[in-house]
Amino acid sequence: MSESDPYAALEQLYPALIAQMPPRFNSHEFILRLAYEHQGLYIRALAQYADSDHPFMIAHARLARALARFPDLVRYVGDEPSVDIFGHTGAAALWRRVK
């Protein structure tokens, strides 16, 4: 895994993580599991935006968009209300596992 690009390293883990998710899940749920199971890489990814006013928002958006690069594993089915890691309700992309 690439230590210089934590996002590329995390993406390599997506297929195995997607397989562990329930048949339908949202981006918030996926990112929480990703962060929990791969804390070091997640922190390195987040740290890339440490000077931003909204590092979590930027990093999480990037991580969530990467799910679309796995059309053989998941399909986007819309958005749903979801609570983020800060306890705020907003919209999150809803995904359906294909396999």
N, C-alpha and C positions, 0 to 999 in steps of 0.2 A: 504494500500500500504506500502511496505517496505521502511522505511526511511534509513535503513542501506545499502540497495542495490538499488541505483537509477535506474540501468539498468533493474532490475526485475520490479520495479514500473512502469517504462516507457513502458516496454513490455506489461503490463496489459492493457495499454491504446491503443495499436496498433489496435485491432479490430474496435473500435469506430472511430479511426482516418482514418484507411483504408477505411471505409464506406464513409467518407467525401471526399476522393480523387476522381479525375476524373477517368474514366475507364482505362486510361493509364497514368502512372506517373513514374518519376525516383526517385532514392534514394535521390538526392539533394532536390527535391521538398518535399519529405516526411519529411526529417530531418528538413527543414526550418519550415514546419507547426508544427511538433512536438515541436521544440524549441520555437516557438512563443506561442503555446497554453499551454505549460507546462514549462514555463521558469525556475521555481525554481528547478524542478527535472532535467532539462537539464543542468543547471549550476552545480548541485551536481555531475551529471555524468561526465561532462567535467572536473571538479576539480580533479577527481581521477587520471588524467594524467597531472596535472599542472606542474610536474617536468620533463616532457618529452619535447623534442625539438619540437614535433608536436602533441600537445594534441587534436586539432580539428580533425586532420587526423585519429588518433587512435580511438577517441570516435565516430566519424562519421562512420568509417568502422564497428565498433562494432554494432552501431545502424542499419546500412544498412543490415548487415548480418542477424540480427534478423528477418527481413521481411520473410526470407526463412522458418522460423518456423511457418508460417501461410499459408500452402499450400491450405487450404480450403477457403482462402480469396484472395490470390494473387498468380500469376504465374510469374516467371522470364522469360522474353522474349528476353533478350540480353542486350547489352550495347548501349549507345548513347552519343554523345558529350553533355556536360552540363557545365554550369558555376557554380562554387562553391561559398560559402559565401564570399570569398575573391576576386571574380571577375576573377578567373583563369578558363580556359577551360580545361576540362579533361573528362574522361569517367565516366558515372554513370550507374548503373544497371537500366534497364527499367522493369517495372512491369505492369501486367494487372490484374485488379480486377476480381475475379471469380464471386462474388455475387454483 
